Amino acid sequence: MDMEVRKFYVVTEEINKDGTKETDEVNKKVAAAAVLKNPYVGEFKEDLTQLAEWSEELAVTLTQKALRAAGIKYDEVENYGKAAIVGGGGELEHAAACLHPKLGKPFRNEIGGGKSIIPSAKKMGYPGCAIDVPLHHKDAAYVRSHYDAIECRVPDAPRDDEIVLIVAVSNCGRPHPRIGGLQKDEIEGKDGLR
């Protein structure tokens, strides 16, 4: 079975000011999505390996598209996240099969590593529905300044027989963090948490 990708969609965000204060640097967030045909629509299949394998391949393409679109170099990535929206003819587990077994390693490879778990979100959806892709620091999940998200929606996807697979990265945390907790310069990078 060959993978069918109908389209790619990329959304970028640059934050120069938040509230009344300008940022010290340009804060960039980007999400890259692939709209793929779901091969398991309308029938229950125990083995969802095909989706996991496709996501492994798409992780590389999507990460490269995201970095290019935002003008972020791989070694500038601080935050990451992933998400999927499955159309009405599929199952929520189809989104999970795209996100969890195999996407992480190639995604991390494209951004020069990452020790923390990649936060994720999944949902059933319809053309144009939005999902907030959760983001946190790639090396230490407890860095509160980097708890964030980027909204992604593809105007004409997912159709009932499609899945929207999304990876997201940023070169920063929130613009003016001040709620305490572990700071970026205190990361130990040993356990993915601190």
Secondary structure by P-SEA (a helix, b strand, c coil): cbbbbcbbbbbbbbbccccccccccbbbbbbbbbbbbbcccccccccaaaaaaaaaaaaaaaaaaaaaaaccccccccccccbbbbcccccaaaaaaaccccccaaaaaaaccccccccbbbbbbccbbbbbbccccccccccccccbbbbbbccccccccbbbbbbbbbcccccccccccccccccccccccc
